[in-house]
Amino acid sequence: MRNLFLSAAAAVAVALPSTASAQLASPNGALPSGVSVIGGVVADLIGTNGTRLVSQLSASSLFSGSTPSSTTFTIGTQTGFTAGNLLLLGGGLSSASFRFTLYDGDTGAGNFDENDNTLLVNGATIGNWSSVSTSQTNSTGGTIGSATLGFLNNQLHTGWFTTTNLTALGTIWSALNTNLSLVYTYSDVDPGDQFLDFTQGVNSSLINVGTGPVVQPPTGNAVPEPASLALVIGGAMAMGAAARRRRKA
């Protein structure tokens, strides 16, 4: 059964626009159908056994507004994971990638929040918002600017954070198993000084982006179906019997 996709929610397929930048693709390859081109938060997790789990949190559920005076605040929380989903990942994570779409991030070179902001997932530090390679797009994912670093002032940008840090992955995994959720947190060294909008991009009016976890088996390592396995065993037994007959003759 490992070669079947398991989905916690129905998804609507969307074609990637021909103008979409390679920056919008996951570091782990093509995303499952139903994941929007931009918008929301996409989690792309790889288990220690190579199994892949992808989920997307809808854009409309995310933070938008002036940043609070506290140094950290929650962007959004992805639920819908099950113990069964996580069991298929082999007991841990080998990598974790997270896609964000943000308007007016002000973290690009020369912007007033450059290098001031950090992403945390389940309390683990993932990366600096100024160090992420991003693409500027329109509201439906068509690229309208060249790739850059950071989420620029008064622009809509999408980019991927990725970590293979074992400490960070262990922290994410532990909280994910306990709470069956991913909590995305924004940390700012000088809080309360800007406006952020994570709700832009493709939302439920165009596609269902409240997608639950979708599990894919490791590439090239799918376990044979019982019927296929029976054929292989039967063929091996027949070959063995033929060889014995030849030796007797």
C-alpha positions as CSV (number, residue, x, y, z in Angstrom):
1,M,0.0,0.0,0.0
2,R,3.1,2.3,0.3
3,N,2.8,3.2,-3.4
4,L,-0.6,4.8,-2.9
5,F,-1.0,8.5,-2.2
6,L,-2.8,9.1,1.1
7,S,-4.6,12.4,1.3
8,A,-6.5,13.9,4.2
9,A,-8.4,16.3,1.9
10,A,-9.6,16.5,-1.6
11,A,-7.4,18.6,-3.9
12,V,-7.9,20.5,-7.1
13,A,-5.2,20.3,-9.8
14,V,-3.6,23.4,-11.0
15,A,-1.2,23.8,-14.0
16,L,2.0,25.8,-13.4
17,P,2.0,28.9,-15.5
18,S,4.5,28.9,-18.3
19,T,6.0,32.1,-16.9
20,A,6.5,30.6,-13.4
21,S,10.1,30.7,-12.2
22,A,12.1,27.6,-11.2
23,Q,12.3,29.4,-7.8
24,L,8.7,28.4,-7.2
25,A,9.4,24.7,-7.5
26,S,10.1,22.6,-4.4
27,P,13.8,21.6,-3.8
28,N,12.4,18.1,-3.6
29,G,10.8,18.1,-7.1
30,A,7.3,18.5,-8.4
31,L,4.6,19.1,-5.9
32,P,1.4,17.0,-5.7
33,S,-1.6,18.3,-7.6
34,G,-3.7,20.5,-5.5
35,V,-0.9,22.6,-4.2
36,S,-1.2,26.2,-5.5
37,V,1.5,27.9,-7.6
38,I,1.9,30.5,-4.9
39,G,0.1,31.5,-1.7
40,G,-0.3,29.8,1.7
41,V,2.5,27.9,3.4
42,V,3.7,24.6,1.8
43,A,5.6,22.1,4.0
44,D,7.6,19.5,2.1
45,L,9.1,17.0,4.5
46,I,11.4,14.0,3.7
47,G,11.5,11.2,6.2
48,T,14.6,9.3,7.2
49,N,13.4,6.4,4.9
50,G,13.0,8.7,1.9
51,T,9.2,9.0,2.1
52,R,7.9,12.4,1.3
53,L,5.0,14.3,3.1
54,V,3.6,17.5,1.6
55,S,0.9,19.8,3.1
56,Q,-0.4,23.3,2.5
57,L,-1.9,25.8,4.8
58,S,-4.4,28.2,3.2
59,A,-3.4,31.8,2.6
60,S,-6.6,33.2,4.1
61,S,-5.7,31.7,7.5
62,L,-2.3,33.4,7.8
63,F,-1.2,36.6,9.4
64,S,-1.8,40.0,7.8
65,G,-1.3,43.4,9.5
66,S,1.1,45.5,11.5
67,T,3.5,43.4,13.4
68,P,3.0,43.2,17.2
69,S,5.4,44.6,19.7
70,S,6.5,41.1,20.8
71,T,9.7,39.8,19.2
72,T,7.8,36.7,17.9
73,F,4.3,36.0,16.6
74,T,2.6,33.2,14.8
75,I,2.1,33.3,11.0
76,G,-0.1,30.3,11.0
77,T,-0.6,26.7,12.2
78,Q,-0.9,23.7,9.9
79,T,-3.0,20.9,11.4
80,G,-4.4,17.7,9.8
81,F,-1.5,15.4,10.4
82,T,-2.1,11.9,11.8
83,A,0.0,9.4,13.6
84,G,-0.5,7.2,10.6
85,N,1.0,9.8,8.3
86,L,4.0,10.3,10.5
87,L,4.6,6.6,11.0
88,L,5.3,6.3,7.2
89,L,8.3,8.7,7.5
90,G,10.6,6.2,9.2
91,G,10.8,7.7,12.6
92,G,12.3,11.1,11.8
93,L,13.1,13.7,9.1
94,S,16.2,14.0,6.8
95,S,15.1,17.4,5.4
96,A,12.4,20.0,5.7
97,S,11.4,22.7,3.2
98,F,8.8,25.4,3.6
99,R,7.4,27.8,1.0
100,F,6.1,31.2,1.9
101,T,4.4,33.9,-0.2
102,L,4.7,37.4,1.4
103,Y,3.8,40.9,0.4
104,D,5.8,43.8,1.7
105,G,8.4,41.8,3.5
106,D,11.0,44.5,3.6
107,T,13.8,42.0,4.1
108,G,15.6,42.5,0.7
109,A,19.0,44.1,0.4
110,G,18.8,47.8,1.5
111,N,15.3,47.3,3.0
112,F,14.8,48.5,6.6
113,D,14.3,45.0,8.0
114,E,17.3,43.4,6.2
115,N,18.7,40.5,8.2
116,D,16.4,41.3,11.2
117,N,13.9,38.5,10.8
118,T,14.0,34.7,11.3
119,L,11.6,31.9,10.5
120,L,10.9,29.3,13.2
121,V,8.9,26.1,12.8
122,N,7.8,24.3,15.9
123,G,10.3,26.4,17.8
124,A,13.2,25.4,15.6
125,T,15.2,28.1,13.8
126,I,15.0,27.5,10.0
127,G,16.5,30.6,8.4
128,N,16.8,34.3,7.8
129,W,14.1,36.0,5.7
130,S,16.8,38.0,3.9
131,S,18.8,34.9,2.8
132,V,16.0,33.1,0.9
133,S,16.1,33.1,-2.9
134,T,12.7,34.4,-4.0
135,S,10.7,35.3,-7.2
136,Q,8.4,38.3,-7.6
137,T,5.1,37.3,-9.1
138,N,1.6,38.6,-9.7
139,S,-1.3,37.3,-7.7
140,T,-1.7,34.1,-9.7
141,G,1.9,33.1,-9.8
142,G,3.2,34.6,-13.1
143,T,6.7,35.9,-12.6
144,I,7.2,39.6,-13.2
145,G,10.7,40.1,-11.8
146,S,14.0,38.3,-11.7
147,A,15.1,36.1,-8.8
148,T,16.5,37.9,-5.8
149,L,17.3,37.4,-2.1
150,G,14.7,38.3,0.5
151,F,11.1,39.5,0.3
152,L,11.2,43.0,-1.0
153,N,9.4,46.2,0.0
154,N,5.9,46.6,-1.5
155,Q,6.2,43.5,-3.7
156,L,4.8,40.0,-3.7
157,H,7.5,37.4,-3.4
158,T,7.6,33.6,-3.0
159,G,10.6,31.5,-1.8
160,W,11.6,28.3,-0.1
161,F,13.4,27.8,3.3
162,T,15.2,24.5,3.6
163,T,17.0,22.8,6.5
164,T,18.9,19.6,6.9
165,N,20.2,20.6,10.4
166,L,19.7,17.5,12.6
167,T,18.9,19.6,15.7
168,A,16.3,21.6,14.0
169,L,14.8,18.5,12.3
170,G,14.7,16.7,15.7
171,T,12.8,19.7,17.3
172,I,10.3,19.9,14.4
173,W,9.7,16.1,14.5
174,S,9.3,15.9,18.3
175,A,6.6,18.7,18.3
176,L,5.0,17.3,15.2
177,N,4.5,13.9,16.8
178,T,3.2,15.4,20.0
179,N,0.9,18.0,18.7
180,L,0.2,16.7,15.1
181,S,0.8,20.3,13.8
182,L,3.4,22.7,12.4
183,V,3.5,26.1,14.0
184,Y,5.1,28.8,11.8
185,T,6.6,31.7,13.8
186,Y,8.1,35.0,12.7
187,S,10.9,36.4,14.9
188,D,11.9,40.1,14.6
189,V,14.8,41.7,16.5
190,D,13.1,45.2,16.3
191,P,9.4,44.3,16.5
192,G,6.4,46.5,15.8
193,D,7.9,48.5,12.9
194,Q,6.3,47.2,9.8
195,F,3.3,45.7,7.9
196,L,3.3,42.1,6.6
197,D,0.7,40.3,4.5
198,F,0.9,36.5,4.2
199,T,-2.7,36.2,2.8
200,Q,-2.0,37.2,-0.8
201,G,-1.5,34.8,-3.7
202,V,-3.8,32.0,-4.8
203,N,-6.4,31.2,-2.2
204,S,-9.6,29.2,-1.9
205,S,-11.5,31.3,-4.5
206,L,-9.2,29.8,-7.1
207,I,-8.1,26.5,-5.6
208,N,-8.5,24.6,-2.3
209,V,-5.3,25.3,-0.5
210,G,-6.4,23.9,2.8
211,T,-4.7,20.7,1.6
212,G,-4.0,18.0,4.2
213,P,-0.9,15.8,4.3
214,V,-0.1,13.9,1.1
215,V,2.3,11.0,1.5
216,Q,4.5,9.7,-1.4
217,P,6.7,6.6,-1.1
218,P,10.5,6.9,-1.7
219,T,11.3,7.3,-5.4
220,G,12.4,4.1,-7.0
221,N,11.8,2.1,-3.8
222,A,8.1,1.3,-4.0
223,V,7.1,-1.9,-2.3
224,P,5.5,-4.4,-4.8
225,E,1.7,-5.0,-4.5
226,P,0.8,-8.4,-3.1
227,A,-0.4,-9.6,-6.5
228,S,2.9,-8.6,-8.1
229,L,4.9,-10.2,-5.3
230,A,3.0,-13.4,-5.8
231,L,3.8,-13.5,-9.5
232,V,7.5,-12.9,-8.8
233,I,7.6,-15.7,-6.2
234,G,5.6,-18.1,-8.4
235,G,8.0,-17.4,-11.3
236,A,11.0,-18.1,-9.1
237,M,9.5,-21.4,-7.9
238,A,8.7,-22.5,-11.5
239,M,12.3,-21.7,-12.6
240,G,13.6,-23.8,-9.6
241,A,11.4,-26.8,-10.5
242,A,12.6,-26.6,-14.2
243,A,16.2,-26.6,-13.1
244,R,15.6,-29.7,-10.9
245,R,14.0,-31.6,-13.8
246,R,17.0,-30.8,-16.0
247,R,19.4,-32.1,-13.3
248,K,17.5,-35.4,-13.0
249,A,17.4,-35.8,-16.8
